[in-house]
C-alpha cells in the first residue's frame, strides 16, 4: 500500500498540527520548565533539533512510556524565548 499526501506543503501542515497539539497539551511526552513556568512539548520534535534532548531520550534509562521533565537555567534560556522556540 502506498500512501501519498494530497497537501503540497505536507511538512508545514504536519508541524502546524503538532504545534496545535502541543498548545492544547495533547499527546505531550516532555515538559520544559523555566522559572517555574512549564512548557509542554513532543520529545521526538525536540530530539530532531537538539542533540542534548536526543541523547537524553536515547539513554538506556529512558523507556518509551516515560515522560521527560527538564528544568532549564533561566540564565541559559530566557522565559520569553520559550514560546517562539517551541512554535
Secondary structure, DSSP 8 states (H G I E B T S, - for coil): -------TTHHHHHHHHHHHHHHTT-S--EEEEETTEEEEE-HHHHHHH-HHHHHHHHSTT--TT--EEEEE-TTTS-TTHHHHHH-
